[in-house]
Amino acid sequence: MSKAAKLLKNMKANPKADWTPDNVKTLAKAYDLTLRQNGTSHAVLTNSKGGHLTVPMHKPVKPLYIKRLIELIEAAK
């Protein structure tokens, strides 16, 4: 199991943990999500099917955004 797969599994099990923006970036790269953050405090993630999510890149990332990130990844599969 890859690092990203373990991270996704842990996020599914506990979205309320202290997830960081780096964790979000790791998943975006591993699951072919386009991450756009042009000098702002928010990042826009887009999957191959056109779904998108705007995530405030503050530490910790709120559980709501973790749940939506998981949904975005699963929708692209």
Number of C-alpha atoms within 10 A of each C-alpha: 6 8 11 17 13 11 17 21 13 12 20 14 10 14 19 15 14 13 19 14 15 12 16 22 16 14 19 19 12 12 17 14 20 15 18 13 13 9 7 9 10 14 20 16 23 20 20 15 10 10 14 17 16 16 21 16 19 12 11 13 21 18 16 11 16 22 15 15 22 16 14 22 20 11 13 15 9
